[in-house]
Amino acid sequence: MTLQNSILTEDEAVEQQIKQHMAQGDSRGESGDLHGAVSEYKKAAALAPDSAGHWTRLAEVYAAADKPQQALQCYQKVLESSRHSNGPLPAEVVEAHLGLGDMCCTFAMSAAAVRSYERAVRSRPNKPFYRWKLATALITLGMYDKAQRQLAKVVELAPQDAFYRFSLADVLLMMRRDREAIRELKRVVEMASKDDYYHLRLGAALLRNERPAEALPHFERAVALNENNPSYRVLLGYARQRNVKGEEHHAGIAAEVESIELHPYDADFVNRFKVLSQPLP
């Protein structure tokens, strides 16, 4: 009886040490001491090498410290420890699949990222964020049809989330399914009417489809929401040029636009939107 109590006491002492290391790791991480957080989490993992949660936390702090190779190794340890487990995956293992997918994206290993995200989605099919991550990886591989199906399910799961609906519209534009994309973008603008960027994207989609009269109010709204942004005013001028006829009108708008000073970043932004606004061949 005494021996059993002694063993339990030793186990409890180890558990207490693990909790202390994890708590200190959390505290150091929150204060910005990522090196110290790594040290504490490593001590916890050494005391409980089969604990997926400790390795997952260590991987996360490695990733935050811009050490993707070490993060990748920690995530792999988590997945190796759960390889032969049956039933639903524990939350920390699902998080490891997501983290591993993120690391694969860092190393431009999009196919591997897709596989990791797919495992997370299979385990938690009703998590829209997981499906969104899978869709973004599919897009990098040019698998737009599969990405669109994932994003359609995301919107079904989170119908009031403007960003997810915008992501769906974006991939529809990539697929040149503009009518559907514009319909989704209009819903996005209704849901997030004060988001200037969404107004710009809807305006660009309408210009791309030769609907300048419909596009112009959205460029005007974007400027009204962010009137100090010079690139927005240039794009408004561009939309006005697309909306009017006659060289005299164009010359007046062009002169007004040329008086707006753009920094290199602003110029790149404007050029990107002009590309998005080009009529379809």
VOBAGU-354407 format. One record per atom (N, C-alpha, C): x negated, y, z negated. Coordinates in pm, whole numbers, plus 50000, padded with zeros to 5 digits. Example, Ala and Ser with C-alpha at 12.3 -4.5 7.8 and 13.67 -1.06 7.14 Angstrom:
2
486814943149220/487704955049220/486804967049220/487154977549292/486334989449286/487105000349213/
END
This chain:
281
499164987950000/500005000050000/499135012550000/498105011949919/497195023449911/496495025650045/496075014450110/495385015350239/496305021350345/497585016950345/498545022050443/498745037050425/498865041250297/499035055450270/497825063450318/496625057250298/495385063950339/495345065650490/495775055250565/495785055950711/496755066650759/497935066850699/498925076950736/498385090950709/497695092150598/497145105250564/496095109550666/495285100250712/494285103350814/494965107450945/496015100350982/496745103751104/497355117651093/497905120250978/498515133450957/497465144450962/496295141350910/495215151350911/494785154451055/494685144051136/494325146051277/495405154351347/496655150951319/497755158351381/497715172951340/497375175351215/497275189151168/496145196651238/495015189851258/493905196051331/494295199551474/495035190351538/495485192851676/496375205151681/497315205951588/498225217551585/497465230551564/496445230051479/495645241951453/494895246351579/494285236551648/493545239851770/494485245451877/495685239451889/496635244351990/497105258451955/497385260851828/497845274051785/496755284551807/495515280951774/494405290351795/494165292751944/494355282152024/494215283752169/495275293252224/496515291552176/497595300552218/497265314952180/496805316752056/496505330252007/495385336752087/494345329152115/493215334752191/493615337652335/494425328952392/494885331252528/495735343852538/496615345852441/497475357652441/496665370452425/495535369652355/494695381452335/493715383852451/493745374952550/492875376452666/491555369052658/491335361852546/490095354252529/490285340352591/490215339552721/490465326952790/489385316652761/488135321152747/487045311952714/487305305352579/487725313452481/488025307952350/489225298652354/490225301952435/491395293352448/491005279852506/490155279952607/489675267452667/488995258852561/488165265152480/487425257752376/488385250852279/489415258152237/490365252452140/491185241252202/491665243152324/492465232852390/491645220352417/490355222052449/489495210452472/489335202252345/489245209152231/489145201952104/490415194152075/491565200052105/492835193052085/492925180952177/492525182652302/492585171652398/491635160352359/490495163852300/489535153552258/490095145252143/490895151452057/491505144251945/492685135651989/493315139552100/494465131952150/494355130952302/493405122852352/493135122352497/494295117252581/495265110452519/496405105352596/497595114952597/497425126652537/498515136252531/498565144752658/499595142852738/499725150352863/499875165252837/500555168752728/500805182752697/499525190752677/498525184752610/497275191752584/496495194152714/496465184052800/495755185552926/496455195653017/497775195753011/498525205453091/498215219653047/498205221952916/497915235252864/496485239352901/495555229952892/494165232952928/494065236353077/494785229053159/494785231953303/495315245953331/496375249753262/496975262953283/496005274153249/495265272553140/494345283153101/493125283353194/492715271753243/491645271453344/492095279053470/493325276853510/493845283753628/493885298753605/494315302853485/494365317053452/492965323153449/491975315053413/490595319653408/489905318853544/490675316153649/490165315053785/489115304053797/489435292553739/488595280753750/489435269453806/489795270253935/490745260553992/490235246253993/488925244254010/488395230654014/488625223553881/488345230553770/488565224753638/490055222553612/490875232053657/492315230553640/492815218253716/492305216453836/492685205053919/492365191953848/491195190953788/490795178753718/491705175853600/492095186353527/492975184453411/494365179853454/494885185753560/496195181453609/496145166853653/495045162853715/494915148953759/494895139453640/494275143553528/494285135353407/495705133053358/496525143653362/497915142453319/498645132253406/498475133253536/499195124453627/498695110053618/497405108253594/496865094753576/497455088253452/497655096053347/498175090453222/499635086253235/500345091553335/501775088453349/502065079853471/501025075053535/501195068053663/502075055653651/501985048553541/502715035953525/503925037253434/504315049553401/505475051353314/506765049853393/507805044853326/509105042953388/510065053753340/511125055753415/512135065453374/511775079553415/512595089153371/512365103253407/511015108153356/510365116553433/509065121853394/509215131953282/508335131753183/508345142153079/508105155853138/508545166053068/508445179753119/507005183553151/506055179453065/504665183453090/504085176853214/504585164953248/504115158153370/504685165253493/505945169153485/506545176753595/505775189753616/505445196453505/504665208753513/503295206153576/502735194453547/501435190953606/501555189353758/502645183453804/502855182253948/502935196154012/503645205253946/503745218953998/502375225653998/501665224253886/500345230453876/499375224753978/499425211653997/498555205354096/498895210454236/500195212254262/500595217954390/500025231854410/500075239954303/499515253554312/498015253154340/497305244054273/495875242954295/495565238454437/496385229354488/496185224854627/496385236454723/497345245154693/497535257054777/496305265954771/495705267054652/494485275154637/493375270054727/493285256854742/492245250854824/492705248554968/493845254755006/494395253355142/494685238855177/495115231155077/495485217155099/497015216355097/497615221755200/499075223355201/499815210055199/499295200055270/499965187055273/499975180655134/498855181755062/498795176454926/499725184254835/499805197354856/500715205654776/502155201354796/502525198554920/503885193854949/504185181154872/503235171654871/503465158954801/503675161254651/502895170354593/503035173054450/504375179654418/504725189554500/506005196354477/507185186854499/507045177854596/508125168154621/508365159354499/507295155454431/507465147254311/508195154954201/507865167654188/508555175954088/510025177354124/510315179354252/511705180854296/512485167954275/511875156654304/512565143854283/512905141754136/512025146454049/512265144753906/513285154653851/513305166753907/514215177153860/514905183453982/515815176154047/516385180954174/517235193554163/517665196954045/518515208754028/517765221153981/516455220653990/515635232353956/515335240354083/515995251754104/515765259154229/514335263754248/513645267354138/512265272154152/511355261354209/511575248854169/510755237954220/510965236354371/512215237054413/512505235754556/511935247554634/511965259554573/511395271254640/509895269454662/509195264254563/507765261654578/507505251554691/508305241054695/508165231154801/508385237754937/509385246254947/509685252955074/508515261655119/507905268955027/506785277655066/505615269455120/505375257755061/504295249155110/504645243355247/505905239755267/506335234655397/506175245255506/506435257855471/506295268755568/504855269955615/503905268555522/502495269655561/502085258755659/502815247655658/502555236755752/503355238255881/504155249055888/504985251056007/506215242156011/506565236155898/507725227155892/508955235155851/509385243855941/510435253455909/511795246855885/512085236355961/513375229555943/513515223955802/512465217255756/512505211555621/512535222555516/511775233155539/511775244355445/513155250755437/513795252355552/515125258455555/516135249955478/516035236855490/516965228155417/516745229255266/515485230255224/515215231955082/515755245355032/515545255855109/515995269155067/517515270155068/518165263255159/519635263055159/520135256655029/519455246154984/519825239854857/519515249054741/518415256454748/518065266154644/519175276454629/519645281754741/520705291854737/522005285854682/522245273354714/523425266454660/523325265254507/522115262654458/521915261154314/521905274554241/521425285054310/521325298354247/521895308754343/523215308754363/523815317254466/523705332254439/523455336154316/523385350454282/521955355754276/521005347754315/519615352054312/519245358054448/519035371154452/518765378154578/517445373654640/516435371154557/515125367354613/515195353954684/515875344154626/515985331154691/516735332454823/517795340354825/518555342254948/517695349355053/516875358855009/515965365555101/514965355555159/514465346455077/513525336255126/514175327755235/515455324455217/516175316955319/516285325055447/516635337855435/516735346455553/515405347355625/514325348155548/512995349555608/512645337455694/512915325555643/512575313655723/513515312355842/514745316855830/515655316855944/515135326056055/514545337356016/513935346156115/512755339356184/511955331956107/510845324556166/511335314456269/512525309056245/513105299056334/513905305556447/513935318856448/514695326556547/516195323756539/516645320856422/518085319556398/518565332756337/518465343156420/518635356856371/520035359956323/521045354556390/522405357456348/522635353056204/522175340756171/522315335856035/521445343955938/520235347555984/519325355155899/519905368655863/520475375455961/521055388555935/522235387455839/523015377055855/524125374855762/523615373255619/522545365555602/521975363655469/521365376655416/520685384155503/520065396755461/521125406855417/522255406855483/523335415855441/523825412255302/523905399455272/524285395155138/523225399255036/521965397955076/520865401954988/520995416754952/521235425055052/521335439455030/522545442854943/523615435254960/524785437354874/524455433954729/523685423354709/523345418754574/522295427654508/521385433054589/520285441254536/520235454254616/521265462254603/521415474154687/520355484754661/519665483954550/518645494054517/517225489154546/517115478054615/515795472854652/515435478254791/514495487454797/514145493854923/513585484055026/512795474454980/512175465055073/513215456655146/514255452355076/515295444455140/516005452555248/516225465355225/516825473855326/515925474655451/514625476055428/513695476455541/513745463555623/513775452255554/513765439455626/515055437355705/516185441555648/517425440555723/517375449955843/516875462155823/516735471455934/515855465856044/514745459856007/513825453956106/514495442656184/515265434256114/515955423256180/516995428556280/517685439156243/518675445056333/518005451456454/516875458156433/516135463656547/515665452656640/515215441656582/514735430456663/515845425156753/517075426756708/518225421956785/518935433256860/518175444256883/518685455356964/519975461256906/519965463156774/521125469256707/520645481356626/520055491256695/519435502556624/520425511156546/521655512556596/522635520756523/522955514656387/522975501456379/523215494656250/521965494956163/520805494856228/519545494356153/519225507556085/519515518556152/519095531756104/519535534655960/520785532155920/521185535055782/520355527755677/519845516155711/519055508555614/517655514655599/517085519755706/515825527055694/516035540055617/517145546655641/517455558955567/517635555955419/518285544855388/518505541055248/517175537755180/516275530955251/514965527555195/514195540255160/514245550155248/513545562855222/514175569855103/515505569755095/516175576154982/515795569654849/515565556554852/515195549354731/513725551154695/512905554054795/511465555354772/510935566654860/511395578754831/511145590054921/509705594754923/508895590654827/507485594754824/506575585254900/507155575054962/506355565155035/506225569755181/505035573855225/504885579055362/505155568555469/504835555955441/505055545555542/506545543755569/507375545755468/508825544655488/509325555655581/508765567655564/509205578855650/508755576755795/507605570755813/507145567455949/508085557156011/508455547055935/509355536755987/510735542456016/511165551855936/512445558455964/512365565756099/511245572556123/511055579056253/511065569056366/510435557656345/510415547056446/511845542156475/512635540256369/514015535756387/514845546456460/514595558956431/515315569756500/514965569956649/513695567656680/513295567156821/514005555856895/514145544656826/514835533156887/516335535856904/516835545656829/518285548156826/518725559356919/517775566956975/518145578357060/517595576557201/518175584057292/517725583957431/517275597957469/516355598457563/515885611457612/514505614657560/513615618857650/512235621657614/512125633157514/513015643057525/512945654657435/513175650457291/514155641857269/514425636957133/513245628757082/512715620357168/511585611957127/510365620557092/510115630857170/508955639557145/509085646557011/510285651056978/510495657956851/510265648656732/510795636456743/510615626756635/509145622856625/508485620856739/507075616956740/506215627556674/506495640256699/505735651056638/505905651056487/507125648456443/507385647956299/506645636256235/506635624756303/505955612956249/504455615056243/503885621356345/502445623556350/501945632656239/502835640656184/502435649656075/502335642555940/502775630055936/502735622255811/501385615155801/500685617555694/499355611455674/499505597755611/498885587955674/498945574255625/497565569455582/497515562555468/496295555755426/496205542455501/495045536155506/494905523555581/495935513055541/496205511855411/497195501755367/498565505155424/498925518055419/500225522255472/500315519355621/499225522055693/499225519655838/499425504855869/498785496055792/498965481655811/500405477555785/500995483455681/502385480555645/503315484455760/503105496455815/503915501355926/503775492256048/502555488456080/502315479956196/502995466356181/502955461156059/503605448156036/505105449156059/505695460156013/507135461656030/507495464256177/506625470856248/506885472756391/506885459356464/506005450456424/505985437156483/507285429756450/507715430856323/508965424356283/510175430056357/510035442456403/511165449356468/511185447856619/510155441656676/510075440356821/511215431556874/511875435856982/512955427757040/512475413857078/513345404257061/513015390557099/512885389457251/511925381757299/511755380357445/512925372557505/
END
